Amino acid sequence: MDSFFLMGARPLVEFSPSMKLHELLDWSAIAGQLTGLYQREISGAGGPQPYSSLGMFKLMLLGQWHGLSDTQLEQALRVRLDFMVFTGFEPSAGELPDASTICRFRNRLVKAELEQKLLALINSQLEQRGLKVQGARGAIIDATIIPSAARPRQHVEGEGEQARLVDSADSEARWVKKGKHAFFGYRGHTAVDSEDGYVEHVQVHPANEAEINKLPEIVEALSPGIEAVLADKGYASKANRQWLAERGIGDLIQHKGSAGKPVHALLKQFNKQIGSIRFKVEQAFGTMKRRFHLGRARYFGTAKVQAQMCWAALGMNLLKAHRKLKAMELAGAGAP
């Protein structure tokens, strides 16, 4: 139950974006997924009461939603009423979570591998609210490069006699060449639904791992009943087409030519049609990078970068749902 402070503050922030976000979800169901993150919950031992897992998760969502670092998030929580009401934290209750506490909680989530479960749960809630099409059976798959937060492997530090060769702090990041440019980091794969472009699943691998080999793994991770897969030429292979055919899944992968064997004119038209639908996954990447700061990794290691991508996907899905809800409300207000 909210304290008198939070009850009094709620009317002051009820129309803020944070509270609109709060209204989208059933937080009790999400809280059920966050049990057991603290050792004290498992052992039943004494000691200080840990911060609410749900409140900490909400705090992380706010950080993603507003593009705040852990330090900025700590500072915002101390001065913004909407953050306090949204998370349930308040100054009068004692010490508020600091940046290191937020970081440690994120590491707990990563270790528990909860990000995909939370993404699926929240997507299900959006479907129940009519903000996401239920049973969307087409999946659009693509990948994007996420540069590492660290300097590249084997870089030189210092000058002259003081110069020395130093390995990167991000030991799992790898180089990949894309076009005329080389990147050091990761390749993030995303599957979005073909109806509204909500992100359904994400996977992150070192950048040098070819995307062509990841399609079966991504499709199997999606909910059963996928009827068709749309993808660009990067996923085009005989093995992938056969894998889809054996499972009765529609093959809507673009075709690519080879040396001395250009793509047939009819297949070029097919590619064009697929491209007219694939823009939804490109929009998802654009939103996650511009709005939710996925343009560069914030952390080291595949698991943490995958979690970052999942939080960006959650932010994008909630933003899309918020806009759709607003449009529905405006349409309802204008109806006779």
N, C-alpha and C positions, 0 to 999 in steps of 0.2 A: 504494500500500500504506500502511496506517495506521502511524504511528510507535508506539514502545513506550508513549508517554504515552496516545495515543488507544486503543490496544489494552487498556491497563490500566484506562482510564476507562469503556470500553464496558459491562462487566458492572454497573457502578454505576448506569447510566441506561437499561438495556435495556427496562425496563417503563415508561419515561416516555412521555407523549403524543407527544413529538417523535420518539422512536425508532419508535413505532408508525406514525407518519406515514412515516418513512423506509422501513419494510418494505413499504409499499403499492406502490412504484413501481420500475421499471427505470431507474435513473439514467443508465446508459450511453447509452441511447437519447436521453434528454433532453440529455445532454452533446453529442451529435452535432448538435443543433439550435442549440447555443450557440457554435459555432465562428465565427471571423471578427469577433467583437465588438470586438477590440482591433486598433489599427493595426499593432502589432508582429507580430500573427499574419499579417497580409496582406503586409506589406513584408519580413518576415524580418530587420528591422534589429535592432541591438543595443539595449542599455539595460536598465533594471530589468525583471525578470520580472513581468508583471501577475498580479493575484490570479486564482485559478481561477474561470473563468466559472460552472462548476457549483456551486462553493462559494458564490459570490456569489448565484446564483439561489436556492440553498437558504436562504441568509440572508434573502433577501427573502420567501420563503415563511413563514419563522418570524416575521418581522415582521408579516405579514398574519395569520398563525394566532393570534398573541398580541396583536395590536392595538398594536404598538409603533411609535413614531416612529423615524426614522433614528438620532437621538441615543440613545434608549432601547435600540435594537437594538445599537448600538455598545457600550453599557455592559453589556448582558446577555451579549454574546459574551465579555466579559472575565471574567465570574464564574460562568457557568453551564456545567457540564460537558456537559449534554445538547446545548447549542447547539454546543459545540466538536466533539463527536463527530458530530453530525448534519452539520455543514458541512465538517469536516475541518480547520478552522482551530485553531491552538493557540498559546499564548503563547511557547513555546520556539522556534517557527519564525521569530520576529521580530515586526515590527509587525503588529497586526491591522487589518482594514479599519475606517476611521472613518466617521462619518456622511456626510462629503462624498464619500467613495469609494463608499458605498452609493448615494447620490443620483446620482452620475455613471454608475454601472452601470445604474441604472434608466433613465436617459435614453438609454443605448445600446440597451437593449431596446426602448424606445419608438420610437427612430429606425429600428431594424431591423424594426419591425412584427412582432415574434415572438409577441406575447401570444396571438393567436388560434390560431397553429400549436401552441403549447405546450398550450393548453387542449384542442385536438382530440387531440393525442398522449396526454395524460394520461387523457382520457376513453376512448381506445382501450385503454389499458393496464388501466383499471378494468373494461372489458368483458371483456378476456381473462382477468381474475382472477375473473370471475363476480360482480362487485360492482355491475355496471351491465348492464341488459338489452341484449343485442346486437340490433341491427337494430330498435330502437324507432322506429316510423314516424310517430307522431303528435307534432306540435310545438305547444306552447302558447306564445303570444306575448303580451307585454304591455310596458308602459313605466312608468317611475317618474321622479320629479323628483329630481335631485341638486343641491342648492344649491351655489353657487360658494364657493370658499375665500376670495374677495375681497369687498370691499364693493361695493355696486351701482355701476353707471355713473352719472356725473354726481352725485356726492354732495358735500355741503358740509363742509369742514373748517375749524375755527376758529370764532371768534365775533366779532360786531361788525365793526369795520373790518378785522380780520384774517381774516375769513371769505373763503374762496375755493372755487370750483367745481373739483372734481378728477374726472378720468376714472378708471374702475375699472382696477386692475392686470390684471384678467382680461378682455382685449378680446374674447374669443370667447363669453363667457357672455351670455345674453339673458333678458329678462323673459317670463314667461308667467303668465296668470291661470288658476287652477284652483279652481272653486267661488267662494268669497268671498275667497280668498287669492291674493296675487301672489308669485311666486318668481323669483329671479334665479339662473340657473345653466344646467343641462343636463338633457336628457331621455335617460335610459338605457333602451334597448330590450333585452329578453332573450327568448331562446327556450329553453324547457326541454322535456325529453322527457316524454311523457304517461304513461310507466310509473312512473318513480321520482322525477321532478322534478329530474334533474341538468341543470345549465346547459350548453347546447350552443353558444351563440353570444351575444355581446353587441355592441351598437353604441351609441355616444354621439353626440348631436347637440345644438346649441344648443337651449335649452328652447322657443323660439318656433317651431321647425320641427314641423309637425303630424305626429302619429304615423300618421295615416291613409295618408300617402304612403310610408311606410317598409316596408310589408309585403312587396312583391315583393323588395326588396333583401335583407331578412332571410332569406326562404325560399330564395333563390338561394344564400345563403352557407352554408346547411346542407348536409349530405351528401346526395347524390342518393337518390331513392327515398322522399321524404316522401309519405305517403299522405293525410294530413289536417292541417289547420291549425285550431287552436282559438284564438279571440281574443274580446276584449270589443267593445262597440259603438264604441269609438274607432277600430277598423279597418274598420268597416262602410261599404262604398261599392260602387256598381255596378261600378266599375273593378276593385276588388280581387276581387270575386266572379267577374267575367268572366276575370280573369287566372288565378285558381285553376282555373276550369272548363276553360280552354284547355289546361291542363297536366295535367288529370286528377287534380287534388288535391282531396280532400274539403273542402268549405266548411262549417266549423263555427264561423263568426263569428256572434256574437250579433246579433239584429236590433234596430233602433231605429225608433221612430215619428217622425212629423213633425207639424207644426201641422195640427190637424183630421183627422189620420189615425193614430190610436193603433195600437200593435202588436196584431195578432190574438191571441186567447186561445191558439191552438195554438202560435204563435210565442213567446208568453210562457213556455209550458211548455218549448219548445226552449231558450230562454234560460236557464231554471232548470237544465236538465240540463247545459248547457255550464258554467254557473257552479259546479256541483258537482264538475267536473273541474279548472277553472281555478285552484282554490285552491292547486295545486302551485306555480304561478308566484308567487302572493302569498306563499307560504311562503318561496320562494327570495329574494324581495326582503327579507322580514322578517329572514331569517338573515344576508344580506349586509349589512344596515344595522345590526342589533344586534350581531352577533358579529364582523363583519369591517369595521365602521366605514365603510360606504358612505353613511351618513346625510348626509354632507357631503363635498364634494370636498376633497382634500388639496393639489391642484396646480392650476395655471392652464393652460387650453387644452384643446381637445377631445381631442387625441391622448393627453395624459397622464391625463385623467379616464377615457377609455376603457380605458387600461392599468390604472388603479386598479380599475375595475369588473371587468376580467378577472381581476386577482389576487384580488378578493373572490369571484368565481365559482369560481376554482380552490380557494380555501380552503373554500368551502361544499361543493363536490363531494368534496374529500378528507375533510372532516368527516363527510359523509353516508356515504362509503365506509368510513371508520373505524368508524362506529357499526354499519354493516351487517355488517362483518367480525366485530366483537365479538359481535353477535347470533348470527351463524353459528357462532362458536366455542362460545358458551354452549349453543346448541342441540345441537351435536355432543357436548359434554361430558355433556349430559343424556340422550343417546340410549343405549338398552340395548346 
